[in-house]
């Protein structure tokens, strides 16, 4: 290969070099180091994404825990209401049941009397 040629135009001096004349050292790391750097960057990005997902999961878990706590309180209140309404139904059945029995007895006796009258 030929050495670089020099020529001058006016006040500027320019040197041309032919390809391959100088064995330049690359400033880039070797390919295995480049791959490791890319993998490291990818791994760092994945860890950052995982960290954000874990933070979101932790927030959702805290929300769920709060909702479960509130549901437990509401379940106790519903139990109280169920007992209260059940007591009202039993009281209503007792009051209305007695009136209903008395009313049915009067109705049945009136029907029997009408049948007896018809039969006579």
C-alpha positions in Angstrom: 0.0 0.0 0.0 1.2 3.5 -0.8 2.0 6.0 1.9 -0.4 9.0 2.3 0.0 11.7 -0.2 0.2 15.4 0.8 -0.6 18.4 -1.3 -1.2 22.0 -0.6 -3.9 24.3 -1.9 -3.4 27.9 -0.9 -3.0 28.3 2.8 -4.3 24.8 3.7 -2.4 21.6 3.7 -4.3 18.4 3.2 -3.2 14.8 3.8 -4.9 12.0 2.1 -4.6 8.5 3.4 -5.3 5.3 1.6 -7.5 2.7 3.2 -5.7 0.1 5.3 -2.4 2.0 5.3 -2.6 2.6 9.0 -3.9 0.0 11.3 -6.2 2.1 13.5 -7.1 0.9 16.9 -10.9 1.0 17.4 -12.2 3.1 20.3 -15.2 0.8 20.5 -15.0 -2.1 23.0 -14.7 -5.6 21.4 -18.0 -7.2 20.4 -18.2 -9.4 23.5 -18.0 -6.3 25.7 -20.5 -4.5 23.5 -22.9 -7.5 23.9 -22.3 -7.5 27.6 -23.0 -3.7 27.7 -26.2 -4.2 25.7 -27.3 -7.0 27.9 -26.5 -5.0 31.0 -28.6 -2.1 29.7 -31.4 -4.5 28.9 -31.1 -6.1 32.3 -31.2 -2.7 34.0 -34.3 -1.7 32.0 -36.0 -5.0 32.9 -35.1 -4.5 36.6 -36.5 -1.0 36.5 -39.7 -2.3 34.9 -39.9 -5.2 37.5 -39.4 -2.6 40.3 -42.3 -0.5 39.0 -44.5 -3.6 38.6 -43.7 -4.6 42.2 -44.5 -1.1 43.4 -47.8 -1.3 41.6 -48.5 -4.8 43.0 -47.7 -3.6 46.5 -50.1 -0.6 46.1 -52.9 -3.0 44.8 -52.2 -5.4 47.7 -52.6 -2.5 50.2 -55.9 -1.5 48.6 -57.1 -5.1 48.7 -56.1 -5.4 52.3 -58.1 -2.3 53.1 -61.1 -3.6 51.2 -61.0 -6.9 53.0 -60.9 -5.1 56.3 -63.9 -2.9 55.3 -65.8 -6.0 54.1 -65.2 -7.8 57.5 -66.7 -4.8 59.3 -69.7 -4.7 56.9 -70.2 -8.5 57.3 -70.6 -7.9 61.0 -73.1 -5.1 60.4 -75.0 -7.4 57.9 -75.1 -10.1 60.5 -76.7 -7.6 63.0 -79.2 -6.5 60.4 -80.1 -10.0 59.5 -80.8 -10.8 63.2 -82.8 -7.6 63.5 -84.9 -8.3 60.4 -85.3 -12.0 61.4 -86.7 -10.8 64.8 -89.1 -8.5 63.1 -90.3 -11.3 60.8 -90.8 -13.6 63.8 -92.7 -10.9 65.7 -94.8 -10.1 62.7 -95.5 -13.8 62.1 -96.6 -14.3 65.7 -98.8 -11.2 65.7 -100.3 -11.9 62.2 -100.3 -15.6 62.8 -102.6 -15.3 65.8 -104.9 -12.9 64.0 -104.8 -15.1 61.0 -105.7 -18.2 63.0 -108.5 -16.3 64.7 -109.6 -14.9 61.3 -109.5 -18.4 59.7 -111.4 -19.9 62.6 -114.1 -17.3 62.3 -114.2 -17.8 58.5 -114.3 -21.5 58.8 -117.1 -21.4 61.4 -119.0 -19.0 59.1 -118.6 -21.3 56.2 -119.7 -24.3 58.2 -122.8 -22.4 59.4 -123.6 -21.5 55.8 -123.3 -25.1 54.7 -125.5 -26.3 57.5 -128.1 -23.7 56.5 -128.0 -24.8 52.9 -128.3 -28.4 53.9 -131.4 -27.8 55.9 
